Amino acid sequence: MASHLIHRCAFVGAAMLALPVLTACSQAGAPEATAVAPPSAAPTAPVTPAPPPPAAKDIGVPKDYDCAGTAIEVIYLEHRAILQFDGESVRLGPVAAASGARFQGWRADGVLIDFWDKGGTATLNVAGNDYPECSLIEAPAAAETEAMSPAETPTAAPAPEVIRTYSARGNEPFWLVQADATEVRWSTADHVAADVFTGLTRTTRADGFALAATREGGALALSANASVCRDSMTGMPHPDTVVVQVDGREFRGCGGNPIDVLTPNAWTVTSIGGAAMSGSPPTLQFSADGEASGFAGCNRWTSSAVLSGEGLRIGMAAATRMACLDDTASKQESDFLAALGRITGFDVDANGDLLLKAGNETVIVAKATESPAPQD
């Protein structure tokens, strides 16, 4: 008797600050995909679905908003947005909302930004402070454009290059540097209103880079060495060790975005709770868009990975539902997924191994690998 293949798809999601989505399709009788929670996790209430992706015509097109005199620009991508605000570009991930499209993300200094597009108007919240309602600045009406002659009709300008602000900071005394493509802003605890240095130049070295800028009566030089630096107050690892000289004074601290410590490599787990791995070990890989994914030992998994000024949180994992070959592999996968839910921070040891921590306890140790994590 001829068999008929019936295809079905199971949609799985895990709703956190950045909402990952996993869709699994299989033939009839094949395992479906489902969200895998740690054994101890309590049932959760249904969540509001994620906002729909923007229309194709809006993807990659900058949109300008006026928030009562404060100008912001938003570039919508397929599953996230980039907010240009106060001289800095911030990547935002989708957040469930009753209507419209809502996005959140962390600025380089650890400040949470919430942007909610409600269609024509929007709201902006920075570090818990609401800005006045933002109005979309409309492009010229289509009728006006059609009335122009071909020679007068403007051509679409390419989307502007997103310039990532480089930040560095130190403590005792507190200081902060923020550099973009043309200038450097310098502030301290005693002088919060930033001094602006212009004429910025950048020199690349084998071990890092250097910045130099000037202002009337002064100069600033920053040297960044590509070696892991830990913030002296929070313990958060940063990719660069930084020395800044300003008007003859020297300051030392950390620079770069902590996510850049995690994203260059895929990571293969070597131990969980001190127990060495056997068989096919779990893997992790982080993205700059606030996602983590990999191979759990039997199944593929994906989740949110949220960095704040205080640490790292990995959301409840969504995973495929393939049966493990034996009890050892099944337990190893279960232990790994449960451990992910406990993570509150991370570090890198002298060997370059990734340490995922719950408080002061190291719960997962992983070794950097050059090749991407396994796909099956």
DRENNULO-266572 format. One record per residue (C-alpha): x, y, z; residue number from 1; chain. Coordinates in pm, whole numbers. Each point is the difference from the previous one (the first is absolute). Layout:
% DRENNULO-266572
<<X; Y; Z>; NUM; "A">
...
% end
This chain:
% DRENNULO-266572
<<0; 0; 0>; 1; "A">
<<155; 329; -106>; 2; "A">
<<86; 223; 289>; 3; "A">
<<-80; 367; -5>; 4; "A">
<<243; 247; 152>; 5; "A">
<<-171; 250; 220>; 6; "A">
<<216; 297; 89>; 7; "A">
<<-61; 197; 307>; 8; "A">
<<179; 288; 171>; 9; "A">
<<29; 79; 365>; 10; "A">
<<79; 353; 102>; 11; "A">
<<197; 45; 315>; 12; "A">
<<103; 321; 174>; 13; "A">
<<149; 121; 321>; 14; "A">
<<-110; 354; 96>; 15; "A">
<<268; 200; 181>; 16; "A">
<<151; 347; -59>; 17; "A">
<<123; -114; -340>; 18; "A">
<<-246; -260; -131>; 19; "A">
<<155; -292; -190>; 20; "A">
<<-218; -203; -232>; 21; "A">
<<53; -355; -117>; 22; "A">
<<-216; -170; -262>; 23; "A">
<<33; -370; -55>; 24; "A">
<<-162; -190; -285>; 25; "A">
<<-8; -378; -33>; 26; "A">
<<-175; -283; -175>; 27; "A">
<<-284; -184; 170>; 28; "A">
<<137; -217; 276>; 29; "A">
<<321; 201; 37>; 30; "A">
<<65; 180; 330>; 31; "A">
<<-141; 349; 34>; 32; "A">
<<171; 304; 152>; 33; "A">
<<-98; 138; 339>; 34; "A">
<<131; 233; 268>; 35; "A">
<<218; -189; 245>; 36; "A">
<<4; 145; 351>; 37; "A">
<<227; -108; 286>; 38; "A">
<<-160; -280; 205>; 39; "A">
<<-54; 235; 293>; 40; "A">
<<-167; 274; -204>; 41; "A">
<<-358; 80; 98>; 42; "A">
<<-269; 21; -268>; 43; "A">
<<-32; 347; -143>; 44; "A">
<<-307; 189; -113>; 45; "A">
<<-59; 46; -372>; 46; "A">
<<192; 296; -136>; 47; "A">
<<-110; 267; -243>; 48; "A">
<<127; -89; -347>; 49; "A">
<<302; 186; -135>; 50; "A">
<<-59; 299; -224>; 51; "A">
<<-26; -84; -368>; 52; "A">
<<302; 84; -215>; 53; "A">
<<-20; 332; -187>; 54; "A">
<<-130; 11; -354>; 55; "A">
<<262; -83; -262>; 56; "A">
<<-7; 360; -127>; 57; "A">
<<102; 125; 347>; 58; "A">
<<295; -236; 57>; 59; "A">
<<330; 188; -6>; 60; "A">
<<-168; 339; -59>; 61; "A">
<<90; 265; 264>; 62; "A">
<<-302; 163; 165>; 63; "A">
<<31; 332; 182>; 64; "A">
<<-201; 90; 310>; 65; "A">
<<-40; 327; 189>; 66; "A">
<<-35; -50; 377>; 67; "A">
<<-98; 360; 93>; 68; "A">
<<319; 140; -144>; 69; "A">
<<223; -305; 54>; 70; "A">
<<77; -165; -336>; 71; "A">
<<45; -376; -26>; 72; "A">
<<37; -234; -296>; 73; "A">
<<-108; -364; -15>; 74; "A">
<<107; -258; -258>; 75; "A">
<<-231; -302; 3>; 76; "A">
<<155; -335; -85>; 77; "A">
<<-183; -332; -39>; 78; "A">
<<2; -99; 368>; 79; "A">
<<155; 299; 175>; 80; "A">
<<59; 374; -28>; 81; "A">
<<292; 242; 27>; 82; "A">
<<-65; 324; 187>; 83; "A">
<<215; 306; -72>; 84; "A">
<<-26; 221; 307>; 85; "A">
<<223; 257; 169>; 86; "A">
<<295; -83; -226>; 87; "A">
<<-14; -376; 64>; 88; "A">
<<-136; -302; -188>; 89; "A">
<<-182; -255; 216>; 90; "A">
<<-116; -342; -121>; 91; "A">
<<-351; -86; 123>; 92; "A">
<<-175; -335; 14>; 93; "A">
<<-377; -64; -24>; 94; "A">
<<-218; -7; 312>; 95; "A">
<<-358; -127; 23>; 96; "A">
<<-257; 282; -17>; 97; "A">
<<-378; 22; -18>; 98; "A">
<<24; 210; -316>; 99; "A">
<<259; 157; -228>; 100; "A">
<<365; -104; 12>; 101; "A">
<<204; 31; 316>; 102; "A">
<<377; -37; 33>; 103; "A">
<<250; 11; 287>; 104; "A">
<<378; -3; 26>; 105; "A">
<<295; 96; 217>; 106; "A">
<<215; 303; -71>; 107; "A">
<<378; -40; 30>; 108; "A">
<<-11; 152; 351>; 109; "A">
<<-257; -256; 121>; 110; "A">
<<-306; 227; -32>; 111; "A">
<<-321; -171; -117>; 112; "A">
<<-178; 162; -297>; 113; "A">
<<-364; -77; -88>; 114; "A">
<<-147; 113; -334>; 115; "A">
<<-366; -70; -81>; 116; "A">
<<-124; 77; -353>; 117; "A">
<<-378; 35; 1>; 118; "A">
<<-38; 101; -364>; 119; "A">
<<61; 368; -73>; 120; "A">
<<89; 66; 363>; 121; "A">
<<241; -168; 238>; 122; "A">
<<122; 10; 360>; 123; "A">
<<362; 7; 115>; 124; "A">
<<113; -95; 349>; 125; "A">
<<365; 31; 107>; 126; "A">
<<103; -138; 341>; 127; "A">
<<-362; 19; 118>; 128; "A">
<<-50; 360; -116>; 129; "A">
<<-274; 61; -257>; 130; "A">
<<52; 247; -283>; 131; "A">
<<-299; 194; -139>; 132; "A">
<<-193; -185; -268>; 133; "A">
<<205; -37; -317>; 134; "A">
<<-153; 87; -338>; 135; "A">
<<113; -160; -323>; 136; "A">
<<146; 258; -241>; 137; "A">
<<-169; -94; -323>; 138; "A">
<<182; -11; -337>; 139; "A">
<<-145; 215; -284>; 140; "A">
<<-343; -121; -115>; 141; "A">
<<-7; -238; -296>; 142; "A">
<<-212; 248; -201>; 143; "A">
<<270; 266; 33>; 144; "A">
<<264; -243; -119>; 145; "A">
<<-206; -110; -300>; 146; "A">
<<-46; 365; -108>; 147; "A">
<<375; 47; -37>; 148; "A">
<<171; -46; -331>; 149; "A">
<<237; -299; -32>; 150; "A">
<<297; 235; 41>; 151; "A">
<<-152; 138; 323>; 152; "A">
<<-106; -331; 151>; 153; "A">
<<235; -74; 290>; 154; "A">
<<171; -336; 11>; 155; "A">
<<-13; -203; 317>; 156; "A">
<<306; 67; 211>; 157; "A">
<<181; -306; 134>; 158; "A">
<<-50; -76; 368>; 159; "A">
<<268; 181; 202>; 160; "A">
<<287; -202; 135>; 161; "A">
<<-61; -89; 364>; 162; "A">
<<293; 130; 203>; 163; "A">
<<48; -190; 322>; 164; "A">
<<101; 217; 293>; 165; "A">
<<308; -120; 185>; 166; "A">
<<-23; 38; 376>; 167; "A">
<<259; -36; 274>; 168; "A">
<<-27; 69; 371>; 169; "A">
<<180; -20; 330>; 170; "A">
<<-66; 35; 373>; 171; "A">
<<161; 181; 294>; 172; "A">
<<-21; 258; -144>; 173; "A">
<<-288; -70; -235>; 174; "A">
<<56; 98; -364>; 175; "A">
<<-171; -71; -331>; 176; "A">
<<113; 25; -363>; 177; "A">
<<-241; -27; -294>; 178; "A">
<<146; 23; -351>; 179; "A">
<<-175; -7; -336>; 180; "A">
<<135; 59; -350>; 181; "A">
<<96; 365; 53>; 182; "A">
<<20; 93; 368>; 183; "A">
<<68; -117; 355>; 184; "A">
<<-214; 94; 301>; 185; "A">
<<175; -2; 339>; 186; "A">
<<-177; 23; 336>; 187; "A">
<<83; -65; 366>; 188; "A">
<<-194; -15; 327>; 189; "A">
<<96; 363; 69>; 190; "A">
<<-71; 115; -354>; 191; "A">
<<-306; -185; -133>; 192; "A">
<<-54; 242; -291>; 193; "A">
<<231; -159; -253>; 194; "A">
<<299; 177; -151>; 195; "A">
<<-2; -52; -378>; 196; "A">
<<328; -72; -178>; 197; "A">
<<-4; 16; -381>; 198; "A">
<<236; -73; -289>; 199; "A">
<<-7; -366; 98>; 200; "A">
<<266; -231; -147>; 201; "A">
<<31; -375; 43>; 202; "A">
<<312; -216; -26>; 203; "A">
<<-26; -380; -18>; 204; "A">
<<264; -214; 171>; 205; "A">
<<60; -375; 12>; 206; "A">
<<-114; -8; 364>; 207; "A">
<<-281; 257; -26>; 208; "A">
<<-40; 362; -108>; 209; "A">
<<50; 361; 107>; 210; "A">
<<-219; 310; -22>; 211; "A">
<<109; 363; 12>; 212; "A">
<<-208; 320; 2>; 213; "A">
<<37; 363; 102>; 214; "A">
<<-196; 299; 125>; 215; "A">
<<99; 355; 74>; 216; "A">
<<268; -12; 267>; 217; "A">
<<9; -378; 37>; 218; "A">
<<48; -345; -151>; 219; "A">
<<-124; -355; 59>; 220; "A">
<<178; -325; -90>; 221; "A">
<<-149; -346; 51>; 222; "A">
<<194; -328; -31>; 223; "A">
<<-205; -323; -11>; 224; "A">
<<176; -334; 43>; 225; "A">
<<-199; -308; -110>; 226; "A">
<<15; -186; 330>; 227; "A">
<<-294; -83; 229>; 228; "A">
<<-57; 269; 264>; 229; "A">
<<-239; -38; 297>; 230; "A">
<<-192; 297; 131>; 231; "A">
<<128; 65; 353>; 232; "A">
<<-353; 55; 136>; 233; "A">
<<-219; -253; -183>; 234; "A">
<<257; -259; -112>; 235; "A">
<<-147; 16; -353>; 236; "A">
<<259; -109; -261>; 237; "A">
<<75; 241; -286>; 238; "A">
<<208; -77; -310>; 239; "A">
<<258; 279; 46>; 240; "A">
<<233; 132; 269>; 241; "A">
<<9; 378; -45>; 242; "A">
<<232; 284; 100>; 243; "A">
<<-119; 358; -58>; 244; "A">
<<211; 314; 26>; 245; "A">
<<-191; 326; 30>; 246; "A">
<<177; 334; 39>; 247; "A">
<<302; -166; 159>; 248; "A">
<<-195; -232; 238>; 249; "A">
<<-15; -380; -43>; 250; "A">
<<-306; -222; 58>; 251; "A">
<<-28; -380; -22>; 252; "A">
<<-307; -213; -58>; 253; "A">
<<-189; -230; -236>; 254; "A">
<<-132; 55; -351>; 255; "A">
<<-223; -154; -264>; 256; "A">
<<-332; -183; 23>; 257; "A">
<<-4; -309; 226>; 258; "A">
<<-195; -190; -269>; 259; "A">
<<316; 13; -212>; 260; "A">
<<165; -236; 250>; 261; "A">
<<-266; -261; -80>; 262; "A">
<<-74; 35; -371>; 263; "A">
<<333; -69; -183>; 264; "A">
<<-3; -372; 78>; 265; "A">
<<-221; -303; 18>; 266; "A">
<<33; -169; 340>; 267; "A">
<<9; -374; 79>; 268; "A">
<<-100; -95; 355>; 269; "A">
<<267; -193; 193>; 270; "A">
<<-174; -24; 338>; 271; "A">
<<-330; 71; 175>; 272; "A">
<<5; 41; 376>; 273; "A">
<<352; -141; 1>; 274; "A">
<<-100; -320; -185>; 275; "A">
<<192; -67; -324>; 276; "A">
<<-197; -51; -322>; 277; "A">
<<-25; -329; -188>; 278; "A">
<<-123; -90; -348>; 279; "A">
<<-117; 302; -201>; 280; "A">
<<51; 302; 228>; 281; "A">
<<-236; 298; -5>; 282; "A">
<<103; 317; -187>; 283; "A">
<<-82; 371; 21>; 284; "A">
<<25; 292; -237>; 285; "A">
<<-98; 361; 75>; 286; "A">
<<-110; 275; -239>; 287; "A">
<<20; 377; 35>; 288; "A">
<<-380; 8; -43>; 289; "A">
<<-63; -151; 342>; 290; "A">
<<-37; -367; -94>; 291; "A">
<<173; -319; 109>; 292; "A">
<<-23; -337; -175>; 293; "A">
<<178; -329; -46>; 294; "A">
<<-20; -376; 42>; 295; "A">
<<-127; -134; 333>; 296; "A">
<<139; -354; -44>; 297; "A">
<<-299; -152; -178>; 298; "A">
<<-192; 305; -128>; 299; "A">
<<58; 347; -141>; 300; "A">
<<-94; 285; 235>; 301; "A">
<<-42; 378; -12>; 302; "A">
<<-74; 268; 258>; 303; "A">
<<37; 366; 91>; 304; "A">
<<328; 122; 149>; 305; "A">
<<-41; 332; 179>; 306; "A">
<<304; 198; 117>; 307; "A">
<<-54; 280; 250>; 308; "A">
<<237; 207; 209>; 309; "A">
<<-11; -270; 266>; 310; "A">
<<24; -330; -185>; 311; "A">
<<-130; -249; -258>; 312; "A">
<<-338; -169; -6>; 313; "A">
<<-93; -286; -235>; 314; "A">
<<-372; -55; -51>; 315; "A">
<<-192; -327; -3>; 316; "A">
<<129; -203; -293>; 317; "A">
<<-208; -109; -295>; 318; "A">
<<125; -332; -139>; 319; "A">
<<-86; -270; -250>; 320; "A">
<<-140; -321; 145>; 321; "A">
<<221; -279; -127>; 322; "A">
<<33; -301; 226>; 323; "A">
<<342; -49; 161>; 324; "A">
<<175; -329; -78>; 325; "A">
<<62; -91; 362>; 326; "A">
<<-67; 109; 358>; 327; "A">
<<347; 157; 39>; 328; "A">
<<-49; 231; -299>; 329; "A">
<<-353; 82; 116>; 330; "A">
<<117; 98; 350>; 331; "A">
<<292; 201; -136>; 332; "A">
<<-233; 201; -224>; 333; "A">
<<-250; 51; 283>; 334; "A">
<<277; 121; 233>; 335; "A">
<<127; 241; -265>; 336; "A">
<<-341; 158; -71>; 337; "A">
<<-70; 31; 372>; 338; "A">
<<339; 163; 58>; 339; "A">
<<-67; 260; -270>; 340; "A">
<<-299; 125; 198>; 341; "A">
<<220; 67; 303>; 342; "A">
<<254; 224; -173>; 343; "A">
<<44; 350; 148>; 344; "A">
<<345; 90; -134>; 345; "A">
<<310; -112; -186>; 346; "A">
<<380; 22; -1>; 347; "A">
<<297; -126; -199>; 348; "A">
<<288; -180; 173>; 349; "A">
<<374; 16; -72>; 350; "A">
<<-36; -280; -259>; 351; "A">
<<-267; 192; -191>; 352; "A">
<<-277; -237; 116>; 353; "A">
<<-348; 142; 50>; 354; "A">
<<-136; -22; 356>; 355; "A">
<<-378; 35; 30>; 356; "A">
<<-90; 81; 358>; 357; "A">
<<-292; -4; 242>; 358; "A">
<<112; 259; 254>; 359; "A">
<<355; -95; 96>; 360; "A">
<<-48; -366; -106>; 361; "A">
<<129; -114; -340>; 362; "A">
<<-270; -228; -140>; 363; "A">
<<119; -40; -363>; 364; "A">
<<353; 0; -142>; 365; "A">
<<39; 17; -381>; 366; "A">
<<300; 8; -232>; 367; "A">
<<23; 229; -304>; 368; "A">
<<-19; -178; -335>; 369; "A">
<<81; 144; -343>; 370; "A">
<<-275; -183; -186>; 371; "A">
<<-372; 86; 47>; 372; "A">
<<-208; -206; 235>; 373; "A">
<<-144; -326; -146>; 374; "A">
<<-319; 48; -200>; 375; "A">
<<-154; -341; 67>; 376; "A">
% end
